[in-house]
């Protein structure tokens, strides 16, 4: 009871009462999620296995599934030789659970642990990954799918997760190659020489003709932009970055998936029995290569079904108050072949040569790397329109923690709700969001080498 001090005797009595009533005196420890070294076969058979950093010994990590409106509780156990933390990408959660080392929590030291516990307000496709030295730790394998299921089962035959990734490996030893060379950091970022799905070089998903699949695509790569198309499959987009579309949209010829973005597809297998359908990616030479093969092994039904129903909306998907919104602008600057002359870094104004010596090649609104003060302080509940102007020679996938946003077209129309937007050189993208989640939230490029070398800032919601 409020105002009554708890004595030792009262505390012990409380424990006894709990035992009498059949309740545990203390809650059970959360299910562990262990970050630890492991060895996995990323490259094709015949090549050496790779020593990775993993969640629970696999790459990608265990697929975590929970129900919308429930809670996720996991105890991060750090068996790595370095500090780490976990970011729950795209989930609109309490700031203290966001997992950003140095901003929302201290990094979990080697041998330490940290309990994550948060409510799951949104259904959809999300993922979790390391957020301490992310450029290295995610590249070494520290990521996994996070699937929040709708209250009612969606009408498909199967629900499949396809986590797309690439790895930069030494073909002789299977060991990871570094991606922190200045040329790599100042250009497009670290792209791998081996591409796979769900940790496999040649991923195969057998299916039957006219079977209906929900494919949850997640781009977990450090910097690779996947350009995809379907072969022997036809269907619709039903959600982006976890957020449902108002109506299913028939698939166009190509899909573009930037680092950290997700897309939910409902596809019907239209290839004949005995053929191989699949998801194809456009390679750097312009050819189409299999990303996930779908061998057709039988027939599920005589004919296809009709158009699928829309997914139920998540709460708070409206972005209102656009007319009176607070307007902000952010220049994306730097990199090779760019005109960045100077930027602030650790409280000093440095020229481009000085920034390079500090390993900083990029800037956001004139600031390289994290500053002591936020890019913007926002009142809770205010609507913000932020113009992102890409003044560099490279694309950037800009990710906002804690809140989703909508793009605003030149005519004022709003795009789908998402948490990561791809910006191209010489392009301005305007995003709008309601600052309804209090705390300190990261805003950064999800080309993780770009984030590590300057493209990271933060906002504060009162």
C-alpha positions as CSV (number, residue, x, y, z in Angstrom):
1,X,0.0,0.0,0.0
2,X,1.3,3.4,-0.8
3,X,2.9,5.3,2.1
4,X,3.5,2.2,4.3
5,X,7.1,1.1,4.7
6,X,7.9,-2.5,4.0
7,X,9.6,-4.2,6.9
8,X,11.8,-7.4,6.7
9,X,8.9,-9.2,8.4
10,X,6.4,-7.9,6.0
11,X,8.6,-8.8,3.0
12,X,8.9,-12.4,4.3
13,X,5.2,-12.6,5.0
14,X,4.6,-11.5,1.4
15,X,6.8,-14.3,0.1
16,X,4.9,-16.8,2.3
17,X,1.6,-15.5,1.1
18,X,2.7,-15.9,-2.5
19,X,3.6,-19.6,-1.8
20,X,0.3,-20.2,-0.1
21,X,-1.6,-18.8,-3.1
22,X,0.4,-20.9,-5.5
23,X,2.2,-17.9,-7.2
24,X,5.9,-17.9,-7.7
25,X,7.7,-15.6,-5.3
26,X,9.9,-14.3,-8.1
27,X,9.2,-14.2,-11.9
28,X,11.1,-16.7,-14.0
29,X,14.1,-15.4,-15.9
30,X,13.4,-14.3,-19.5
31,X,14.2,-16.7,-22.2
32,X,17.9,-16.2,-23.1
33,X,19.1,-14.9,-26.5
34,X,22.8,-15.8,-26.5
35,X,25.2,-13.8,-28.6
36,X,28.2,-16.2,-29.1
37,X,30.8,-17.3,-31.6
38,X,29.9,-20.3,-33.8
39,X,31.0,-22.0,-37.0
40,X,28.5,-22.2,-39.9
41,X,28.7,-23.2,-43.6
42,X,27.9,-20.0,-45.4
43,X,29.8,-20.8,-48.6
44,X,28.8,-23.7,-50.8
45,X,30.0,-27.2,-49.9
46,X,33.6,-27.7,-50.7
47,X,34.6,-24.3,-49.3
48,X,35.7,-23.7,-45.8
49,X,33.2,-23.0,-43.0
50,X,33.1,-19.5,-41.5
51,X,33.6,-18.5,-37.9
52,X,30.7,-16.1,-37.2
53,X,29.2,-14.2,-34.3
54,X,25.7,-15.5,-33.9
55,X,22.5,-15.5,-31.9
56,X,22.0,-19.0,-30.4
57,X,24.6,-20.5,-32.8
58,X,22.9,-19.9,-36.2
59,X,23.0,-17.4,-39.0
60,X,20.5,-15.8,-39.2
61,X,19.5,-16.0,-35.6
62,X,16.4,-17.8,-34.3
63,X,13.2,-16.5,-35.8
64,X,11.3,-14.9,-32.9
65,X,7.5,-15.0,-33.2
66,X,5.0,-13.4,-30.9
67,X,1.4,-12.2,-31.0
68,X,0.4,-8.6,-31.6
69,X,-0.5,-6.9,-28.3
70,X,1.7,-9.4,-26.3
71,X,5.1,-8.9,-24.7
72,X,8.5,-9.9,-25.8
73,X,11.0,-10.8,-23.0
74,X,14.5,-11.9,-23.8
75,X,17.6,-11.9,-21.8
76,X,20.6,-11.0,-23.9
77,X,23.5,-13.2,-22.7
78,X,26.8,-11.9,-24.2
79,X,29.3,-14.7,-24.7
80,X,31.2,-12.7,-27.3
81,X,34.7,-11.3,-26.7
82,X,33.3,-7.7,-27.1
83,X,30.4,-5.6,-25.8
84,X,27.1,-5.8,-27.7
85,X,23.4,-4.8,-27.6
86,X,20.2,-5.7,-29.5
87,X,18.1,-3.3,-31.5
88,X,14.5,-4.4,-32.3
89,X,14.2,-2.8,-35.7
90,X,10.9,-1.2,-36.6
91,X,9.0,-2.0,-33.4
92,X,7.6,1.1,-31.8
93,X,8.7,0.4,-28.3
94,X,9.8,2.1,-25.1
95,X,13.0,4.1,-25.6
96,X,14.9,2.2,-22.9
97,X,14.4,-1.0,-24.8
98,X,15.7,0.3,-28.2
99,X,19.1,-1.2,-27.8
100,X,21.3,1.6,-29.1
101,X,24.6,1.5,-27.1
102,X,25.7,4.9,-26.0
103,X,22.2,6.5,-26.4
104,X,19.5,4.3,-24.9
105,X,21.6,1.9,-22.8
106,X,25.2,1.0,-22.0
107,X,26.7,-1.8,-24.1
108,X,26.4,-5.2,-22.5
109,X,30.0,-6.2,-21.6
110,X,31.5,-9.6,-22.5
111,X,30.2,-12.0,-20.0
112,X,27.2,-9.7,-19.1
113,X,23.5,-9.8,-19.7
114,X,20.6,-7.4,-20.2
115,X,16.8,-8.0,-20.0
116,X,14.7,-6.7,-22.9
117,X,11.0,-6.5,-22.1
118,X,8.5,-4.6,-24.2
119,X,4.9,-4.6,-25.5
120,X,4.3,-5.4,-29.2
121,X,1.8,-2.9,-30.5
122,X,2.2,-3.7,-34.3
123,X,1.8,-6.8,-36.3
124,X,4.2,-7.3,-39.2
125,X,7.7,-8.3,-40.3
126,X,10.5,-6.9,-38.3
127,X,14.0,-8.0,-37.3
128,X,16.6,-7.7,-34.6
129,X,20.3,-7.0,-34.9
130,X,23.4,-5.8,-33.0
131,X,23.6,-2.1,-32.4
132,X,27.1,-1.8,-30.9
133,X,29.7,-1.4,-33.7
134,X,26.9,-2.5,-36.0
135,X,29.1,-2.4,-39.2
136,X,31.2,-5.2,-37.9
137,X,28.8,-7.1,-35.7
138,X,25.9,-7.4,-38.2
139,X,28.3,-8.3,-40.9
140,X,29.6,-11.2,-38.8
141,X,26.1,-12.6,-38.4
142,X,24.3,-10.9,-35.5
143,X,20.8,-10.5,-36.9
144,X,17.5,-12.5,-37.0
145,X,13.9,-12.2,-38.0
146,X,11.2,-10.9,-35.6
147,X,7.7,-11.8,-36.7
148,X,4.6,-10.3,-34.9
149,X,1.5,-12.2,-35.9
150,X,-1.9,-10.7,-36.4
151,X,-4.6,-11.7,-33.9
152,X,-6.4,-13.8,-36.6
153,X,-4.5,-16.1,-38.9
154,X,-4.0,-14.7,-42.5
155,X,-5.5,-16.8,-45.3
156,X,-2.4,-18.3,-46.9
157,X,-1.2,-21.9,-47.1
158,X,2.2,-21.1,-45.7
159,X,4.0,-18.2,-44.0
160,X,7.7,-18.1,-45.0
161,X,10.6,-15.7,-43.9
162,X,13.3,-15.0,-46.5
163,X,16.2,-13.1,-44.9
164,X,18.4,-11.8,-47.7
165,X,22.1,-11.1,-46.9
166,X,25.6,-11.0,-48.3
167,X,29.0,-11.8,-46.8
168,X,32.5,-10.7,-47.7
169,X,34.6,-13.9,-47.3
170,X,38.1,-15.1,-48.1
171,X,37.4,-18.0,-50.5
172,X,40.4,-19.9,-49.3
173,X,39.8,-19.8,-45.5
174,X,36.1,-18.8,-45.3
175,X,37.0,-16.0,-42.9
176,X,35.4,-12.6,-43.0
177,X,37.2,-9.9,-44.8
178,X,37.2,-6.4,-43.3
179,X,34.9,-3.8,-44.8
180,X,36.4,-0.8,-43.1
181,X,38.8,0.3,-45.8
182,X,38.5,4.1,-46.5
183,X,37.6,3.4,-50.1
184,X,34.8,1.1,-49.1
185,X,33.5,3.5,-46.4
186,X,33.6,6.6,-48.7
187,X,31.8,4.8,-51.6
188,X,28.8,2.6,-51.6
189,X,29.7,0.6,-48.5
190,X,30.7,-3.0,-47.8
191,X,29.0,-5.4,-50.3
192,X,29.8,-9.1,-50.1
193,X,31.2,-11.5,-52.6
194,X,28.7,-14.2,-51.5
195,X,24.9,-13.7,-51.5
196,X,22.4,-15.9,-49.8
197,X,19.0,-16.4,-48.2
198,X,18.4,-17.6,-44.6
199,X,22.1,-18.2,-44.3
200,X,22.3,-20.5,-47.3
201,X,24.1,-19.9,-50.6
202,X,21.5,-22.0,-52.6
203,X,18.3,-21.6,-50.7
204,X,15.4,-23.8,-51.9
205,X,11.7,-23.6,-50.9
206,X,9.7,-26.4,-52.5
207,X,6.0,-25.6,-53.2
208,X,3.0,-26.9,-55.1
209,X,1.3,-25.3,-58.1
210,X,-1.4,-22.8,-57.0
211,X,-0.2,-22.9,-53.5
212,X,-0.5,-19.5,-51.8
213,X,2.5,-18.2,-49.9
214,X,3.1,-15.2,-47.7
215,X,6.8,-14.3,-48.3
216,X,8.3,-12.0,-45.7
217,X,11.4,-10.5,-47.3
218,X,14.0,-8.8,-45.0
219,X,17.2,-7.1,-46.3
220,X,19.8,-7.8,-43.6
221,X,22.8,-6.8,-45.8
222,X,25.3,-4.1,-44.7
223,X,24.9,-2.1,-47.9
224,X,23.5,-4.1,-50.8
225,X,20.4,-2.9,-52.5
226,X,18.4,-5.9,-53.7
227,X,16.6,-5.5,-57.0
228,X,14.2,-8.5,-57.3
229,X,11.6,-10.0,-59.5
230,X,9.5,-13.1,-59.5
231,X,9.6,-16.1,-61.9
232,X,6.8,-18.6,-61.9
233,X,5.1,-16.7,-59.1
234,X,2.4,-14.0,-59.2
235,X,0.9,-11.9,-56.5
236,X,0.6,-8.8,-54.4
237,X,2.5,-6.6,-51.9
238,X,0.5,-6.4,-48.7
239,X,2.9,-4.6,-46.3
240,X,6.1,-2.6,-46.3
241,X,8.4,-2.3,-43.3
242,X,5.9,-4.2,-41.3
243,X,3.0,-1.8,-41.9
244,X,0.0,-3.1,-43.9
245,X,-1.1,-1.4,-47.1
246,X,-4.7,-0.3,-47.4
247,X,-5.2,-2.8,-50.2
248,X,-3.0,-5.4,-51.8
249,X,-1.0,-4.0,-54.7
250,X,-0.4,-6.2,-57.7
251,X,3.4,-6.8,-58.1
252,X,5.2,-4.8,-60.7
253,X,8.1,-6.2,-62.7
254,X,10.8,-5.3,-60.1
255,X,11.0,-4.8,-56.4
256,X,13.7,-2.6,-54.8
257,X,14.7,-3.6,-51.2
258,X,17.2,-1.3,-49.5
259,X,19.2,-2.4,-46.4
260,X,16.9,-2.8,-43.4
261,X,13.7,-2.6,-45.5
262,X,11.1,-5.4,-45.4
263,X,8.3,-6.2,-47.7
264,X,5.4,-8.8,-47.3
265,X,4.2,-10.5,-50.5
266,X,1.3,-12.8,-51.1
267,X,2.2,-15.0,-54.1
268,X,0.6,-17.8,-55.9
269,X,2.8,-20.5,-57.5
270,X,1.9,-20.4,-61.2
271,X,4.7,-22.5,-62.6
272,X,3.9,-26.0,-63.8
273,X,4.6,-29.1,-61.8
274,X,8.3,-30.1,-62.4
275,X,9.4,-26.5,-63.1
276,X,11.4,-24.3,-60.8
277,X,9.9,-20.9,-59.9
278,X,11.7,-18.5,-57.6
279,X,12.8,-15.1,-56.5
280,X,15.5,-13.6,-58.7
281,X,17.9,-10.8,-58.1
282,X,19.6,-8.5,-60.6
283,X,23.4,-8.9,-60.3
284,X,26.0,-6.2,-60.9
285,X,26.5,-7.4,-64.5
286,X,22.7,-7.0,-65.2
287,X,22.0,-10.7,-65.3
288,X,19.2,-12.2,-63.1
289,X,20.4,-14.8,-60.6
290,X,18.4,-17.1,-58.3
291,X,18.0,-15.6,-54.8
292,X,15.5,-18.3,-53.6
293,X,14.5,-21.3,-55.8
294,X,11.0,-22.7,-55.6
295,X,10.9,-26.2,-57.1
296,X,7.2,-27.1,-58.0
297,X,6.7,-30.6,-56.6
298,X,2.9,-31.1,-57.0
299,X,-0.4,-29.3,-57.3
300,X,-2.3,-27.8,-54.4
301,X,-5.5,-27.0,-56.3
302,X,-7.0,-26.9,-59.9
303,X,-7.2,-23.1,-60.0
304,X,-5.8,-20.0,-58.4
305,X,-7.7,-18.1,-55.7
306,X,-8.9,-14.5,-56.0
307,X,-7.3,-11.4,-54.7
308,X,-6.3,-11.7,-51.1
309,X,-7.8,-9.6,-48.4
310,X,-6.0,-6.6,-47.0
311,X,-4.1,-7.1,-43.7
312,X,-5.8,-5.4,-40.7
313,X,-4.2,-2.0,-40.0
314,X,-1.9,-1.4,-37.1
315,X,-2.7,1.3,-34.5
316,X,-1.7,4.9,-35.0
317,X,-1.0,4.7,-38.8
318,X,-2.4,8.2,-39.5
319,X,-0.1,11.2,-40.0
320,X,-2.3,14.2,-39.3
321,X,-1.5,17.9,-39.0
322,X,0.6,18.2,-42.2
323,X,-0.6,21.7,-42.9
324,X,0.8,23.1,-39.6
325,X,3.6,20.6,-39.3
326,X,7.1,21.7,-38.1
327,X,9.4,21.7,-41.1
328,X,13.0,20.6,-40.9
329,X,15.7,20.0,-43.6
330,X,18.7,17.7,-43.5
331,X,21.5,17.6,-46.1
332,X,23.1,14.2,-46.7
333,X,26.7,15.1,-47.5
334,X,30.1,13.7,-48.1
335,X,31.7,10.6,-49.6
336,X,33.9,10.2,-52.6
337,X,33.4,12.5,-55.6
338,X,31.5,15.0,-53.3
339,X,31.9,18.6,-52.4
340,X,31.9,18.3,-48.6
341,X,34.3,21.0,-47.4
342,X,33.8,20.7,-43.6
343,X,31.6,19.4,-40.8
344,X,31.4,19.5,-37.1
345,X,32.9,16.5,-35.4
346,X,33.2,16.1,-31.6
347,X,32.6,19.8,-31.1
348,X,35.1,21.0,-33.7
349,X,34.7,22.2,-37.2
350,X,37.0,20.0,-39.4
351,X,37.8,20.3,-43.1
352,X,37.4,17.2,-45.3
353,X,41.0,16.2,-44.9
354,X,40.7,16.4,-41.1
355,X,37.5,14.4,-41.2
356,X,39.1,11.7,-43.3
357,X,41.9,11.4,-40.7
358,X,39.2,10.8,-38.1
359,X,37.6,8.1,-40.3
360,X,34.6,10.3,-41.0
361,X,33.5,10.6,-44.6
362,X,29.9,11.6,-44.4
363,X,27.8,14.2,-42.6
364,X,24.1,14.9,-41.8
365,X,23.1,18.5,-41.7
366,X,26.8,19.5,-41.3
367,X,27.4,17.1,-38.4
368,X,29.7,14.1,-38.7
369,X,28.9,11.3,-36.2
370,X,26.9,11.7,-33.0
371,X,26.8,15.1,-31.3
372,X,26.1,15.9,-27.7
373,X,22.9,17.7,-28.7
374,X,20.1,16.3,-30.9
375,X,19.5,17.3,-34.5
376,X,16.0,18.4,-33.2
377,X,14.1,18.6,-30.0
378,X,10.4,17.8,-30.6
379,X,7.3,18.2,-28.5
380,X,5.4,15.0,-27.9
381,X,2.5,14.8,-30.4
382,X,3.8,17.4,-32.9
383,X,3.8,16.5,-36.6
384,X,7.2,16.9,-38.4
385,X,8.0,17.2,-42.1
386,X,11.6,16.5,-42.7
387,X,13.2,17.0,-46.1
388,X,16.2,14.7,-46.7
389,X,18.4,16.1,-49.6
390,X,20.9,13.6,-50.9
391,X,23.9,15.8,-52.0
392,X,26.2,12.8,-52.4
393,X,27.0,10.5,-55.3
394,X,25.6,7.4,-53.6
395,X,22.2,6.1,-52.4
396,X,21.4,6.1,-48.7
397,X,18.8,4.1,-46.7
398,X,17.7,6.5,-44.0
399,X,16.2,4.8,-40.9
400,X,14.3,6.4,-38.0
401,X,14.1,4.6,-34.7
402,X,11.0,4.6,-32.5
403,X,8.5,5.9,-35.0
404,X,7.3,5.2,-38.5
405,X,6.8,7.9,-41.2
406,X,5.2,8.4,-44.6
407,X,6.9,10.0,-47.6
408,X,5.2,13.2,-48.9
409,X,5.0,13.5,-52.6
410,X,5.4,16.8,-54.6
411,X,1.6,17.0,-54.8
412,X,1.1,16.3,-51.1
413,X,0.1,12.7,-51.4
414,X,1.3,10.4,-48.7
415,X,3.2,7.2,-49.4
416,X,3.0,3.9,-47.3
417,X,4.1,4.0,-43.7
418,X,7.6,2.7,-43.2
419,X,10.8,3.1,-41.0
420,X,13.5,3.1,-43.7
421,X,13.5,5.2,-47.0
422,X,15.9,4.9,-49.9
423,X,17.3,8.3,-51.2
424,X,19.1,8.6,-54.4
425,X,21.8,11.1,-55.5
426,X,20.5,14.7,-56.2
427,X,17.1,13.7,-54.8
428,X,15.1,15.2,-52.0
429,X,12.7,13.0,-50.1
430,X,10.3,14.5,-47.6
431,X,9.1,12.3,-44.8
432,X,6.3,13.1,-42.3
433,X,5.7,11.6,-38.8
434,X,4.0,12.3,-35.5
435,X,6.5,12.5,-32.7
436,X,4.5,10.4,-30.3
437,X,7.1,8.2,-28.7
438,X,9.2,10.0,-26.0
439,X,12.9,9.5,-25.8
440,X,16.2,9.8,-27.7
441,X,15.9,8.2,-31.1
442,X,18.6,7.5,-33.6
443,X,18.3,8.7,-37.2
444,X,21.0,7.2,-39.5
445,X,21.9,5.6,-42.8
446,X,21.5,1.9,-42.8
447,X,24.4,1.4,-45.1
448,X,26.2,0.5,-41.9
449,X,29.6,1.7,-43.1
450,X,28.1,5.1,-43.8
451,X,26.6,5.2,-40.3
452,X,29.9,4.3,-38.7
453,X,31.8,7.0,-40.7
454,X,29.5,10.0,-40.1
455,X,25.9,9.4,-41.1
456,X,24.4,9.1,-37.6
457,X,22.4,11.6,-35.6
458,X,19.5,11.7,-33.2
459,X,16.3,13.4,-32.2
460,X,14.7,13.9,-28.9
461,X,11.0,13.7,-28.2
462,X,10.0,15.3,-24.9
